[in-house]
Every structure is written in structure tokens, then in C-alpha cells.
Amino acid sequence: MSQNNNENENENNNEKNFNYYQENSFNYFVSKYGGAVIGGLIALILCFTELYKILVSIVIVLAGVVIGNYVQKNKSNVKEKLKQFIDKF
């Protein structure tokens, strides 16, 4: 008799868990993949409006600034690495 009660309780718990999952599956999806969906939408907007050209230009300028700053602060290391690189050729 107690075994039947345990089985009934397990079935009820399984049904509750299944219903809970069905009700919250959208919330689960949004919480897990929301950032990817938003990122994809932003990427599509950038591609369709060709704003990515401006962003690529900005990234190239920022990379130049960072590289220039690194070279200025580490002149001796950069000079040595360039000399080794040229010697390989």
C-alpha cells in the first residue's frame, strides 16, 4: 500500500515537473540563449545597414593606437624582436 502511495507521489511530481518545464521552457530558452539571439539580431542589423564598415574602421584605428602605445613603452623589446624576425629572412 505504501509502495502505491510512493508511486502515485512520484507520478504527480513528474507531472508537476513536466508541466513546470513546459510553462517555463520559453523563460529557460531566453535565459540561456537570450544574449546570442540579441547579438545575432544586432549583427544582422549591422550587415543590412552596412554599419559594419564603420565599426571595422574604428577597430583598425584602435588596434593602431594600442600597437603604437605598446611600441613606445617597450622600444628595446620590440627592437630586439624585429631584429630576430629580420634575421630569420
Secondary structure, DSSP 8 states (H G I E B T S, - for coil): -HHHHHHHHHHHHHHHHHHHHHHTHHHHHHHHHHHHHHHHHHHHHHHHHTTHHHHHHHHHHHHHHHHHHHHHHTHHHHHHHHHHHHHH-
